[in-house]
């Protein structure tokens, strides 16, 4: 068994690289060419893509796992390419994002990108993660209230479909793409009360089951945040737990490889 499985972590797949795009600056996007290069690398090495839910029961040196966080619609082309190549992956959609098409962090990012000369302090705060740390703990209602209070903004930035809806998720599941738990609201699990965490997990599980998911589910921690209490609760629902690209304090949590524009191997 390979000690550290190859688990690739992806968020957005944007057609062309743009150094001024928030997602490339935050390294939560790669270009289409970089994504194709990653798939070419997998094929060249003879690796086999597997769903992450099998990790808890074992894996080999030949196995590789591709994960997509949050369920962005620009993943559709990437998922179609995976299916065309006979590959699989695991999507970690957020229930509220899929149902409403809205995310506080993404809304603030798109507001930032729409301003020709945004205040340097706001740009720095969003890019270095300080503002994101605040936003990741807010409910949508609280976020919109504070957005109006802080910035005088009373409208949402993104017009369109930023996240896959239920029909799209069901389509890809029917094509062999796995769905896993990423929370109902995408708030950091380790900042929630026990009751709220229970609600986040149970709501997510029931939602996936309503979408047709019958296989064991894996759990990907929003923002990678967890602690011993979170792990104990999550293990009662799914045996495969995923973090982000940093050393894991707990052996029950698998580390993922952050795929970046400049480094995808």
Helices and strands as residue ranges (DSSP letters): E 6-10, E 12-14, H 22-25, E 29-31, H 32-44, E 48-49, G 52-57, E 63-70, G 73-75, H 76-84, E 90-93, H 95-100, H 104-114, H 120-127, H 130-135, H 140-151, H 166-174, E 178-179, G 189-191, H 194-210, E 219-220, G 222-224, H 228-235, E 241-242, E 253-254, E 257-258
